[in-house]
Amino acid sequence: MNAGTNGVSAAASSESAAAELLGELERLVQIVARKPRLALREGAPGCGWAFDWSRHRVTVDPTDVRTLAPDLCRGLTVHEASHAAITVVQDFLPRTTLCRYIHLINAVEDLRIDAWSASRFPGSAPWLMAHNAVAHGMIRERGLPRSRQAQFLLGILERGSFGTTAAETLPEVVTALDACQAAVDEAVACQPPPGDTPAGIATSQRRMWSIVRDRIVPTWTALVKMDRADGIGALARRELEAFATDIADDPSGTLSHGGRHRHRGAAHRRLRLPGGAADPRATDPAPGRDATPAAAADLADRYEAAWKRVAAVADRLGDDLLRVLVPRRRMHWSDGHASGPRLLTRRAVQYEADPRQYRSLWSRPILPRRCDPAVLLLVDRSGSMQRHLAEYALEGTVLLTEVCHRIGVAAAVWSFATTVTEELAWDAALDGAARRCIGSLPSRCDDTTDMAAALAVTGHVMAARRADPKILFVIGDGEPDDAVATLAAAERLEREGIVTIGLGLGPGTAALARYFSRSAVEISPEKLVDHLAGLLGEALLATA
């Protein structure tokens, strides 16, 4: 056999091995990500690895498949597919919060999803270790970052993966890592319960975030301030971007269930911000309603500030409601489906021998019937609300919209004075533009209190919505302009089956109780959020 023949034979063998690995990676990503229709294809040389979960498509770099160790490819595939399976932080965190803490969230989330992968798919542990070792080897080749922020993130990942920290790490960073180690461990341990149901996945992610927010973010914030005080804030930003590039080549990462991996073989895995923004300093390009860029930023900050003040109450209420609204009683399972939340392990094993088994690898739950509520909040923005009351009404609005969006309940926000205005439509995204619009409410208080017209308009809006129950909240600070017309409008809503709930903000609001079937009046402004949370919970749970 001559050299030419040997070369042809070697090339054929290489192509055969590459084809076999591609088939294995496709099956692997389908099972881990729970996307049975997902297809894995080779792109052009140098294209990188692109995980596009929304289009059910994975494109891989053909050079990597033929030159990298197969375990590195397997480790990358499992890691990214695990993000697609259980990373849902983008579903409940405001965009501004994600932007601010994206690097920190990503570091802890990487450890958490690797722990999930190793637990659900024990054979993947060596692949993940290999893929982590190469990624962190690349980072070490660059040299230890100078900023405390980047050193802190590197320390979290290296302690979690290898139990070590670079010897040259700054003393204050080591102290910060020691102080946060227990919190990091607990956040990583926030794993979905067996079965990996959507509710379990969401609950575990929220628990993880609450630990990060309460016990790690303060330390992170202190390190950021130290870097800025030393005049290296810009350097820190560049190092964070370089660090993210080392572990996530392309900013289309796992928050939108996409991702890229460069052909150097590192484990690239960066979270993507909803809406496609990659730079944590970037702002939403959509302008606020009638707002200049500077004013739009101020309105976003106002919403974010209100969210911070109510976040603890919102988290507790959201968790309590999910435990009831997502049925917890024993469910029936139907086997033999092409997709579903539970994998039939025995059939998955048989799949290697008979690929046709893939169409029957999954079980689906038969859920008990649950209610499908819709909530509308009507906020008074008349001139009398110009006092500090408007800021408290904003807090109540933020609480209701964030909780409802988090638990999957349709929510709309309207405001009224002399005119009635839609602030947030039923099925609109709670994005930057929506938050800016809501944040502008305190600055738009003026005119009189035509509550009768507002009830009539929102009544028509609710009548057109298919839901059960339909719940209307009204926040006001006094007597409407036309008491007789308002009472008639409120009674009409009750006859149409709409649950009406009034909240009288501040002293002198006792008269509001006669217009609504349920009410809380003379509310101290500081207690509005607590009252609203209690009434929202009662209304939603009454028919659950």
C-alpha positions as CSV (number, residue, x, y, z in Angstrom):
1,M,0.0,0.0,0.0
2,N,1.6,3.3,-1.0
3,A,1.6,6.7,0.8
4,G,-1.3,8.0,-1.2
5,T,-3.5,5.1,-0.3
6,N,-2.5,5.5,3.3
7,G,-3.5,9.1,3.2
8,V,-6.9,8.4,1.7
9,S,-7.5,5.7,4.3
10,A,-6.5,8.1,7.1
11,A,-8.8,10.8,5.8
12,A,-11.7,8.4,5.4
13,S,-11.1,7.2,9.0
14,S,-11.0,10.8,10.3
15,E,-14.3,11.7,8.5
16,S,-15.9,8.5,9.8
17,A,-14.8,9.4,13.4
18,A,-16.1,13.0,12.9
19,A,-19.5,11.8,11.7
20,E,-19.8,9.4,14.6
21,L,-18.9,12.2,17.1
22,L,-21.4,14.6,15.5
23,G,-24.2,12.0,15.8
24,E,-23.3,11.4,19.4
25,L,-23.3,15.2,20.2
26,E,-26.7,15.6,18.5
27,R,-28.2,12.8,20.7
28,L,-26.5,14.2,23.7
29,V,-27.7,17.8,23.3
30,Q,-31.3,16.6,22.5
31,I,-31.5,14.6,25.7
32,V,-29.9,17.1,28.1
33,A,-31.6,20.2,26.6
34,R,-34.9,18.3,26.3
35,K,-35.3,19.4,22.7
36,P,-36.0,16.3,20.6
37,R,-36.3,18.2,17.3
38,L,-32.9,19.8,17.7
39,A,-30.5,19.2,14.8
40,L,-26.7,19.5,14.9
41,R,-24.9,20.4,11.7
42,E,-21.4,21.4,10.7
43,G,-20.9,25.0,9.6
44,A,-18.0,26.6,7.7
45,P,-14.5,26.2,9.2
46,G,-13.9,28.7,11.9
47,C,-17.6,29.4,12.4
48,G,-17.4,28.5,16.1
49,W,-20.2,26.7,18.0
50,A,-23.6,28.3,17.8
51,F,-26.4,27.0,20.0
52,D,-29.7,28.4,18.7
53,W,-32.3,26.8,20.9
54,S,-35.3,28.8,19.5
55,R,-34.6,27.5,16.0
56,H,-33.8,23.9,17.2
57,R,-30.4,24.2,15.6
58,V,-26.8,23.7,16.7
59,T,-24.0,24.6,14.3
60,V,-20.5,23.3,15.1
61,D,-17.1,24.2,13.8
62,P,-15.9,21.3,11.7
63,T,-12.3,22.0,12.6
64,D,-13.0,21.5,16.3
65,V,-14.8,18.2,15.7
66,R,-11.7,16.9,13.9
67,T,-8.9,18.4,16.0
68,L,-10.2,18.8,19.6
69,A,-10.3,16.0,22.1
70,P,-13.8,14.5,21.8
71,D,-14.3,14.9,25.6
72,L,-13.9,18.7,25.2
73,C,-16.7,18.7,22.6
74,R,-18.9,16.6,24.9
75,G,-18.2,18.8,27.9
76,L,-19.2,22.0,26.0
77,T,-22.3,20.3,24.6
78,V,-23.5,19.1,28.0
79,H,-22.8,22.5,29.6
80,E,-24.6,24.6,27.1
81,A,-27.5,22.1,26.9
82,S,-27.8,22.3,30.6
83,H,-28.1,26.0,30.5
84,A,-31.0,25.5,28.0
85,A,-32.6,23.1,30.4
86,I,-32.5,24.9,33.7
87,T,-31.3,28.5,33.4
88,V,-34.4,30.6,33.7
89,V,-33.2,33.7,35.6
90,Q,-34.1,35.8,32.6
91,D,-37.7,35.0,33.1
92,F,-38.1,36.9,36.3
93,L,-35.2,39.3,36.8
94,P,-35.7,42.9,35.5
95,R,-33.4,43.7,32.6
96,T,-31.6,46.4,34.6
97,T,-30.7,43.9,37.3
98,L,-29.4,41.4,34.8
99,C,-27.3,44.2,33.2
100,R,-25.8,45.2,36.5
101,Y,-24.9,41.7,37.8
102,I,-24.6,39.7,34.6
103,H,-21.0,38.6,35.2
104,L,-21.6,37.6,38.8
105,I,-24.8,35.7,38.0
106,N,-23.0,33.9,35.2
107,A,-20.1,32.7,37.5
108,V,-22.4,31.2,40.1
109,E,-24.9,29.8,37.5
110,D,-22.0,28.0,35.7
111,L,-21.2,26.1,38.8
112,R,-24.9,25.4,39.5
113,I,-25.6,23.9,36.1
114,D,-22.4,21.9,36.1
115,A,-23.6,20.3,39.4
116,W,-27.0,19.6,37.8
117,S,-25.4,18.0,34.8
118,A,-23.1,15.8,36.9
119,S,-26.1,14.7,39.0
120,R,-28.6,14.0,36.2
121,F,-26.0,12.6,33.8
122,P,-23.2,11.1,35.9
123,G,-21.1,10.1,32.9
124,S,-20.7,13.7,31.9
125,A,-18.6,14.7,35.0
126,P,-15.2,13.9,33.3
127,W,-16.2,15.8,30.2
128,L,-17.1,18.9,32.3
129,M,-13.9,18.7,34.2
130,A,-11.8,18.5,31.0
131,H,-13.7,21.4,29.5
132,N,-13.3,23.5,32.7
133,A,-9.6,22.7,32.9
134,V,-9.0,24.0,29.4
135,A,-11.0,27.2,29.9
136,H,-9.2,28.1,33.1
137,G,-5.9,27.2,31.6
138,M,-6.5,29.8,28.9
139,I,-7.4,32.4,31.5
140,R,-4.2,31.7,33.5
141,E,-2.2,32.1,30.2
142,R,-3.5,35.7,30.1
143,G,-2.2,36.3,33.6
144,L,-4.1,37.1,36.8
145,P,-6.5,40.1,36.3
146,R,-5.6,43.3,38.2
147,S,-9.1,44.3,39.2
148,R,-10.7,42.9,42.3
149,Q,-13.9,42.2,40.4
150,A,-12.3,39.9,37.8
151,Q,-10.2,38.2,40.5
152,F,-13.4,37.6,42.5
153,L,-15.2,35.9,39.6
154,L,-12.2,33.9,38.7
155,G,-11.9,32.8,42.3
156,I,-15.5,31.7,42.5
157,L,-15.1,29.5,39.4
158,E,-11.7,28.1,40.3
159,R,-12.7,27.3,43.9
160,G,-15.9,25.6,42.6
161,S,-14.2,23.6,39.9
162,F,-10.7,22.9,41.4
163,G,-10.8,24.0,45.1
164,T,-7.9,26.5,44.6
165,T,-7.3,30.1,44.1
166,A,-4.3,31.8,42.4
167,A,-1.5,32.4,44.9
168,E,-1.2,36.1,43.7
169,T,-4.9,36.9,44.4
170,L,-5.2,40.1,46.3
171,P,-5.7,39.7,50.1
172,E,-9.0,41.6,50.1
173,V,-10.3,39.4,47.3
174,V,-9.3,36.2,49.3
175,T,-11.2,37.7,52.2
176,A,-14.2,38.4,50.0
177,L,-14.1,34.8,48.7
178,D,-13.9,33.3,52.1
179,A,-16.8,35.5,53.3
180,C,-19.0,34.4,50.4
181,Q,-18.0,30.7,50.1
182,A,-20.9,29.4,52.1
183,A,-23.3,31.5,50.1
184,V,-21.8,30.3,46.8
185,D,-22.1,26.7,48.0
186,E,-25.7,27.1,49.0
187,A,-26.5,28.9,45.7
188,V,-25.0,26.0,43.7
189,A,-27.0,23.6,45.8
190,C,-30.2,25.2,44.7
191,Q,-31.1,22.3,42.4
192,P,-34.4,21.4,40.8
193,P,-36.2,18.5,42.6
194,P,-36.2,15.1,40.8
195,G,-38.4,15.3,37.7
196,D,-37.1,18.7,36.7
197,T,-40.6,20.1,36.2
198,P,-40.9,23.8,35.0
199,A,-42.1,24.8,38.4
200,G,-39.3,23.1,40.2
201,I,-36.7,24.6,37.8
202,A,-38.1,28.1,38.3
203,T,-38.3,27.8,42.1
204,S,-34.7,26.5,42.4
205,Q,-33.5,29.4,40.2
206,R,-35.3,32.0,42.3
207,R,-33.8,30.5,45.5
208,M,-30.3,30.7,43.9
209,W,-30.8,34.4,42.9
210,S,-32.1,35.3,46.4
211,I,-28.9,33.9,47.9
212,V,-26.8,35.8,45.4
213,R,-28.7,39.0,45.9
214,D,-28.7,39.0,49.7
215,R,-25.3,37.4,50.5
216,I,-22.9,37.9,47.6
217,V,-24.0,41.1,45.8
218,P,-23.0,43.3,48.9
219,T,-19.5,41.9,48.8
220,W,-19.3,42.3,45.0
221,T,-20.5,45.9,45.3
222,A,-17.8,46.6,47.9
223,L,-15.1,45.3,45.5
224,V,-16.5,47.4,42.6
225,K,-16.3,50.5,44.8
226,M,-12.6,49.7,45.7
227,D,-11.7,49.4,42.1
228,R,-13.4,52.7,41.3
229,A,-11.7,54.4,44.3
230,D,-8.3,53.2,42.9
231,G,-9.1,54.7,39.5
232,I,-9.3,51.3,37.7
233,G,-13.0,51.2,37.0
234,A,-12.4,51.2,33.2
235,L,-9.7,48.6,33.5
236,A,-12.1,46.4,35.5
237,R,-14.7,46.7,32.8
238,R,-12.2,45.6,30.1
239,E,-11.1,42.7,32.3
240,L,-14.6,41.6,32.9
241,E,-15.3,41.6,29.1
242,A,-12.0,39.7,28.4
243,F,-12.9,37.2,31.2
244,A,-16.4,36.7,29.7
245,T,-14.8,36.3,26.3
246,D,-12.5,33.6,27.6
247,I,-15.5,31.6,29.0
248,A,-18.0,32.8,26.4
249,D,-16.8,33.8,22.9
250,D,-20.0,35.2,21.6
251,P,-22.4,37.3,23.7
252,S,-25.3,35.3,22.4
253,G,-25.4,33.1,25.5
254,T,-27.6,31.1,27.7
255,L,-30.1,33.6,29.0
256,S,-31.7,33.5,25.5
257,H,-30.7,29.9,25.1
258,G,-28.0,30.5,22.6
259,G,-24.2,30.4,22.8
260,R,-20.9,30.2,21.0
261,H,-17.7,28.3,21.5
262,R,-14.4,29.3,19.8
263,H,-12.2,26.8,18.1
264,R,-9.5,27.3,20.7
265,G,-11.3,24.7,22.8
266,A,-12.2,26.8,25.8
267,A,-15.6,26.4,27.5
268,H,-17.4,29.5,26.3
269,R,-20.6,30.1,28.2
270,R,-21.8,33.5,28.7
271,L,-25.3,34.7,29.7
272,R,-27.2,36.7,27.2
273,L,-29.3,39.6,28.2
274,P,-33.0,39.5,27.0
275,G,-33.5,41.5,23.9
276,G,-30.0,40.7,22.5
277,A,-27.9,43.2,24.5
278,A,-24.5,41.9,25.3
279,D,-22.7,44.8,27.0
280,P,-23.8,45.1,30.6
281,R,-23.4,48.9,30.3
282,A,-25.7,49.1,27.3
283,T,-29.1,50.6,27.7
284,D,-32.4,49.6,26.0
285,P,-32.5,51.4,22.6
286,A,-36.3,51.9,22.8
287,P,-37.0,55.4,24.1
288,G,-39.5,55.9,26.9
289,R,-42.8,57.6,26.2
290,D,-42.0,61.3,25.3
291,A,-38.6,61.0,27.0
292,T,-35.1,62.2,26.1
293,P,-32.3,59.7,26.6
294,A,-31.4,61.3,29.9
295,A,-35.0,61.3,31.0
296,A,-35.5,57.7,29.9
297,A,-32.5,56.6,32.0
298,D,-34.0,58.5,35.0
299,L,-37.4,56.8,34.5
300,A,-35.7,53.4,34.3
301,D,-33.8,54.2,37.5
302,R,-37.0,55.2,39.2
303,Y,-38.6,51.9,38.4
304,E,-35.5,50.0,39.5
305,A,-35.4,51.8,42.8
306,A,-39.1,51.0,43.4
307,W,-38.4,47.4,42.6
308,K,-35.5,47.2,45.1
309,R,-37.8,48.5,47.8
310,V,-40.5,45.8,47.1
311,A,-38.3,42.9,46.0
312,A,-38.4,41.0,49.3
313,V,-42.2,41.1,49.5
314,A,-42.5,40.2,45.8
315,D,-40.2,37.2,46.1
316,R,-42.1,35.8,49.0
317,L,-45.5,36.4,47.4
318,G,-44.4,34.9,44.1
319,D,-43.1,31.8,45.8
320,D,-46.3,31.4,47.8
321,L,-48.5,31.8,44.8
322,L,-46.6,29.4,42.6
323,R,-46.8,26.7,45.3
324,V,-50.6,26.8,45.0
325,L,-51.3,28.0,41.4
326,V,-49.0,25.3,40.0
327,P,-50.8,22.2,41.1
328,R,-49.0,20.2,43.8
329,R,-51.3,17.3,44.2
330,R,-50.4,14.0,42.7
331,M,-50.2,14.1,38.9
332,H,-50.8,11.3,36.4
333,W,-48.0,10.7,33.8
334,S,-48.5,9.5,30.3
335,D,-45.5,7.6,28.8
336,G,-44.2,7.2,25.2
337,H,-44.1,10.8,23.9
338,A,-41.6,12.5,21.7
339,S,-41.1,15.3,24.2
340,G,-41.9,16.1,27.8
341,P,-40.3,17.1,31.1
342,R,-39.5,13.5,32.4
343,L,-37.0,11.2,30.7
344,L,-37.8,7.4,30.6
345,T,-34.3,6.2,31.6
346,R,-34.8,2.6,30.4
347,R,-35.9,3.6,27.0
348,A,-33.1,6.1,26.8
349,V,-30.7,3.2,27.3
350,Q,-32.5,1.2,24.6
351,Y,-32.2,4.2,22.3
352,E,-28.6,3.4,21.5
353,A,-29.6,0.1,20.0
354,D,-32.8,1.3,18.3
355,P,-32.8,5.1,17.4
356,R,-36.5,4.8,16.7
357,Q,-37.0,4.7,20.5
358,Y,-36.3,8.4,20.5
359,R,-39.9,9.2,19.6
360,S,-41.1,7.6,22.9
361,L,-38.4,8.7,25.4
362,W,-40.5,11.1,27.4
363,S,-43.4,11.3,29.8
364,R,-45.9,14.1,30.0
365,P,-47.9,15.1,33.1
366,I,-51.7,15.2,33.1
367,L,-52.3,18.3,35.2
368,P,-55.4,19.0,37.2
369,R,-57.4,22.0,36.0
370,R,-56.3,25.4,37.2
371,C,-57.7,28.8,37.0
372,D,-56.6,31.3,34.4
373,P,-56.8,34.7,36.2
374,A,-56.3,38.2,34.8
375,V,-55.5,41.3,36.9
376,L,-55.9,44.9,36.0
377,L,-54.5,47.7,38.2
378,L,-56.1,51.2,37.9
379,V,-53.9,53.9,39.5
380,D,-55.0,57.4,40.4
381,R,-52.7,60.0,38.9
382,S,-54.8,63.1,39.7
383,G,-53.2,66.3,41.1
384,S,-53.8,65.2,44.7
385,M,-51.3,62.4,44.1
386,Q,-48.4,64.7,43.5
387,R,-47.3,64.4,47.0
388,H,-45.1,61.5,48.1
389,L,-48.2,59.3,47.6
390,A,-47.4,58.9,43.9
391,E,-44.1,57.2,44.8
392,Y,-45.8,54.7,47.1
393,A,-48.4,54.0,44.4
394,L,-45.5,53.3,42.0
395,E,-44.2,50.7,44.5
396,G,-47.6,49.0,44.5
397,T,-47.7,49.0,40.7
398,V,-44.2,47.5,40.4
399,L,-45.1,44.8,43.0
400,L,-48.2,43.8,41.1
401,T,-46.7,43.7,37.6
402,E,-43.5,41.9,38.6
403,V,-45.3,39.3,40.7
404,C,-47.9,38.6,38.0
405,H,-45.4,38.4,35.2
406,R,-43.2,36.1,37.4
407,I,-46.1,33.6,38.1
408,G,-47.6,33.8,34.6
409,V,-50.8,35.7,35.4
410,A,-52.0,38.2,32.8
411,A,-51.6,41.8,34.2
412,A,-52.5,45.2,32.8
413,V,-51.9,48.7,34.2
414,W,-54.1,51.7,33.5
415,S,-54.0,55.2,35.1
416,F,-56.6,57.9,35.4
417,A,-57.2,61.5,36.2
418,T,-59.4,63.5,33.8
419,T,-58.4,61.0,31.1
420,V,-57.8,57.3,31.2
421,T,-54.5,55.9,29.9
422,E,-53.2,52.4,29.3
423,E,-49.7,52.0,30.7
424,L,-49.2,48.3,30.2
425,A,-51.3,46.1,27.9
426,W,-52.3,42.6,28.9
427,D,-49.8,40.6,27.0
428,A,-47.1,43.2,26.5
429,A,-43.5,42.4,27.5
430,L,-42.4,43.9,30.7
431,D,-39.3,45.4,29.0
432,G,-37.3,48.6,29.3
433,A,-39.9,50.7,27.5
434,A,-42.7,49.4,29.7
435,R,-40.7,49.9,32.9
436,R,-39.9,53.5,31.9
437,C,-43.5,54.2,31.1
438,I,-44.6,52.9,34.6
439,G,-41.7,54.7,36.2
440,S,-43.0,58.0,34.7
441,L,-46.3,57.8,36.6
442,P,-45.3,60.0,39.6
443,S,-44.2,62.8,37.3
444,R,-47.6,62.8,35.4
445,C,-50.0,63.5,38.2
446,D,-52.4,66.3,37.3
447,D,-56.0,67.3,36.9
448,T,-59.2,65.9,38.6
449,T,-60.3,62.4,39.6
450,D,-62.8,61.0,37.1
451,M,-63.0,57.5,38.6
452,A,-66.4,56.8,37.0
453,A,-65.0,57.1,33.5
454,A,-62.0,55.1,34.4
455,L,-64.1,52.2,35.8
456,A,-66.3,52.3,32.6
457,V,-63.2,52.1,30.3
458,T,-61.5,49.3,32.2
459,G,-64.7,47.5,32.6
460,H,-64.9,47.2,28.7
461,V,-61.3,46.2,28.6
462,M,-61.9,43.4,31.1
463,A,-65.1,42.3,29.5
464,A,-63.2,41.5,26.3
465,R,-60.6,39.4,28.2
466,R,-61.3,35.7,28.5
467,A,-60.2,34.9,32.1
468,D,-61.4,33.4,35.4
469,P,-61.3,35.2,37.7
470,K,-61.1,38.8,36.5
471,I,-59.7,41.0,39.3
472,L,-59.6,44.8,39.3
473,F,-57.5,46.8,41.8
474,V,-58.0,50.5,42.2
475,I,-55.4,52.7,44.0
476,G,-56.7,56.1,45.0
477,D,-56.2,58.8,47.6
478,G,-59.7,60.3,48.0
479,E,-63.3,60.8,46.9
480,P,-64.0,60.7,43.1
481,D,-65.4,63.7,41.4
482,D,-68.9,62.1,40.8
483,A,-69.8,59.7,43.6
484,V,-73.1,58.6,42.1
485,A,-71.7,57.8,38.7
486,T,-68.7,56.0,40.3
487,L,-70.9,53.8,42.5
488,A,-73.0,52.9,39.5
489,A,-69.9,52.0,37.4
490,A,-68.5,49.9,40.3
491,E,-71.8,48.0,40.8
492,R,-71.9,47.3,37.0
493,L,-68.5,45.7,37.2
494,E,-69.6,43.5,40.1
495,R,-72.7,42.3,38.2
496,E,-70.4,41.3,35.3
497,G,-68.5,39.1,37.6
498,I,-65.4,41.2,38.0
499,V,-63.8,41.2,41.5
500,T,-63.2,44.8,42.5
501,I,-60.7,45.7,45.2
502,G,-60.1,49.3,46.4
503,L,-57.1,50.6,48.2
504,G,-57.4,54.0,49.9
505,L,-53.9,55.5,50.1
506,G,-53.5,57.8,53.1
507,P,-56.0,59.5,55.5
508,G,-59.4,60.6,54.4
509,T,-60.0,57.6,52.1
510,A,-62.6,55.7,54.1
511,A,-65.3,56.6,51.6
512,L,-63.7,54.4,48.9
513,A,-64.9,51.3,50.8
514,R,-68.5,51.9,49.6
515,Y,-67.5,51.5,45.9
516,F,-65.7,48.2,46.0
517,S,-66.7,44.7,47.3
518,R,-63.3,44.4,49.0
519,S,-61.2,47.3,50.2
520,A,-58.5,48.5,52.5
521,V,-58.7,52.2,53.3
522,E,-56.8,54.8,55.4
523,I,-53.7,52.9,54.5
524,S,-50.4,54.3,55.7
525,P,-48.5,54.9,52.5
526,E,-45.6,52.8,53.9
527,K,-47.9,49.9,54.2
528,L,-49.5,50.0,50.8
529,V,-47.2,47.2,49.4
530,D,-48.0,44.9,52.3
531,H,-51.8,45.5,51.9
532,L,-51.6,45.0,48.1
533,A,-49.6,41.8,48.4
534,G,-52.1,40.4,50.9
535,L,-55.1,41.3,48.8
536,L,-53.5,40.0,45.5
537,G,-52.7,36.7,47.2
538,E,-56.2,36.3,48.6
539,A,-57.8,37.1,45.3
540,L,-55.7,34.7,43.3
541,L,-55.9,31.9,45.8
542,A,-59.7,32.2,46.3
543,T,-60.4,30.3,43.1
544,A,-57.2,28.2,42.8
